[in-house]
Amino acid sequence: MSKSYRNDPQRARNSQSRYTFYEFDGDFPDDAACMDWLVSYLYPDGIHCPKCERVTKHHRVKSRTCYECQYCGHQEYPLVGTIFENSSTSLKLWFHAIFLMSQTRCGISAKQLERELGVTYKTAWRMAKKIRSLLQEDDDEPLSGTVEMDETYMGGKRKGTPKGRPGKDSHKTPVFGMAERKGRVVAKAVPNASQAAIFPHVKKKVMPKSMVYTDEYGVYTPLQHMGYEHKRVHHKEDVYVAGDVHTNTIEGFWSLLKRGIGGVYHSVSSKHLQGYLDEYSFRYNHRDDPGGMFSAFLNRVEKADPAS
Ligand SMILES: [Zn+2]
C-alpha cells in the first residue's frame, strides 16, 4: 500500500475482495442512506398514493420511518412487511449485519455479530435469524444437466465408522442434497433418508432427463424409472471417481457446511437446521453473482403483501 493511502484505505488492485467494509461504510454511512436505498429498491417506479391514485412525490417525515405524499399527506411506511419492521435496531446496524453475513464463506455466529455490532446477544441472534429467512429459494428453476445427489447427517457426536449411515435411534438430522456440476446446490433437512422423504425433493428440484450421479445407496435405485439417467460410484469398493462419475461437488458442499456449522454455530437444533442450509446454499449459489454477495443478500429484502 503506498503512503498516500494511509488516511484513505483503498483496496489493492489484485485483492480478491470485491466489497470492503470501507466501501460499504461509504455507500451506507447512516440510517438515512439505508432508508433511501430501501425506498428506491422497494418502489422502483416511485411510491403510489392510494388517495391521489397515482405515483406522487413522497417526502420523508423527519426522524420517522414514514414518507408523506406531498399533495394529500398519505403516509407510507416502507419498513412494514420487511424484516426490519417492529425493530428498534437502527437500519444501519441491520445493513451492517447483512454485510457481515454476506462477506463470510463459512458463516458468522450470533456471538460474533454481537461483538461487531454492539447489540445484545438476543438482538444479534434475532437479526441473524431474520436475515437468514430471506435466503430461501424454493421457487427457483430446477437443477438440470449433470446433478449429484447424496445424503449426510448433521448434529450430535459422530460415532462408529465415518462412512456408515447412522441407525434409527441416532440424534443426527439427515440432510439430502442435490448439486449441479459447476452450478447450484439444494439442501433439505429430511426426517430420514427414505425414498418417501427424498423423492418429492428430487421431482421438484431436478429436471427430468438430467444425468444423476449417486453412490451405491439402495434408496436411489428407482431414479432410472423416474425419467432420469442414473450412474453410481462405488464407494464401498473404494472407488470415488470413475471418469466423470463422482459426487465430489455435493461432498465439497457438505464439507463447507460442516466446517461452518461445526466451527461457527457449534450445534444447530433440527428446528433451525433448514434456515442454515438455506444460508449456506444461498452463498454457494450466488458465489459468482456479478453484483457481489452483499448486493445478492440485500436484493432479497421484500415487502410482504399486507393481506398475506
Ligand atoms: Zn396523495
Boltz pocket constraint, residues with backbone or C-beta under 6 A from the ligand:
constraints:
  - pocket:
      binder: B
      contacts: [[A, 49], [A, 50], [A, 51], [A, 52], [A, 53], [A, 56], [A, 69], [A, 70], [A, 71], [A, 72], [A, 73], [A, 74]]
      max_distance: 6.0
